[in-house]
Structure formats: C-alpha cells, structure tokens
Amino acid sequence: MEQYGYRIAYHYELESLAIDEEDVKLVEEELGKKPVLTIPLVRVREPFDGIYRAIVLDDAEVIIIKVQFTDRGVVKDIIKLE
C-alpha cells in the first residue's frame, strides 16, 4: 500500500475491525460488489485530508474509502486502485 501513499494502521489486539454498514451500502450501490474485509489506513503523503480504509471486495479487488468531515457533513469517496 505504501506505493499508493498509505500504511496499514496499527490497532490493539482486542479491537474489532467491523465493516461499517454505510460503507457496505455505498460499495454495493456504487460498484455492485460486496465488501468482505476492512483495513484501517494512515495516509503517509500529503494531503492528510481525511480518514482512510482499504476495503477488500468479494472478487479480491481492493478499494480505498476516504472519509472527510466538512461543513456539509460527512463526505465519503471511493478510490479505485489501478
């Protein structure tokens, strides 16, 4: 993931990594695919402009969901890795 500017975030042993229901709905509506695994990420290059999660889909494709908190509320974007 570092080639794309991200590093996997470290978590404590007993913390659960559940896929957010809103992320499931967003991915299914936008891509027509089912997410099966989520991995928290830390952005290692500028801009440091949101919270990121890698999502592994049922066909093994990996996407990134970017969450930003703006004056319009929470905005989520899907970033496809090429």
N, C-alpha and C positions, 0 to 999 in steps of 0.2 A: 504494500500500500504506500510505502514511502515514495515510490516513483511518481505517485499522484499527489503527494504533499500531505499525507495522513499517516498517523501512527495509531496503533491499537491502544485504547485507554486501559489502564490497569484498574482492577477492581478487587475489593476484598473477597475472600473465599466464599462467604455465605451469601453474597449478594446475588439476586436473581437477575437474569437477562431476558425478561419477557418482551415480546414484540408488542408495541403499543397498538391498540385497536384502531386508532386513527391512521397509523402507518399501514396497517393491513388493508383498510378500506381504500386509502389513497393509491396504493400499489395495484390493487385489484381493479380499481376504476381506470387508472391511467395506463397500465401495462397489460391488464388481463392475465396476470400471473399471481401466484401465491407465494408470499414470503414465508421462509421456514426458519431463519436464524437471523438474529440481530447482533451486531458487534459495535460497541461504542468506540468512537474515534476522536483523536485530537488532531486539529489542523496544525501542521508544522511549518507552513509557509503563509505569508500574508496573502490575502487579508484574513484576519482572525475575526470573522463576521457572523458566527453562528455556532450552533451545536450540531455535530455530525454523527451519523450512524451508518455503518455498512449493513446492507440487507442482502442476504443470500436468498435467491428465489428458487422455486421448485425445479427449475431447469438448470441450476447451478450458475446462473448469471449473477453477478454482484453489482448492486447499485448503491449509491450513497443518498441518504436523505439529509438535507440541510434544513435546520430549523432556525428561524430568525424571529426575534421579538421586536416588533416595530410599533409605531404609533397607530397602525391599522390592526394590530393584534398579532397573533402567531401566524407566520407565513412558512409553509413547507414547500421545498422544491426537491424534485428527483434529479439526480445527476447520474447519467449513464457513463460507465467506464468503457472506453473504446480500446 
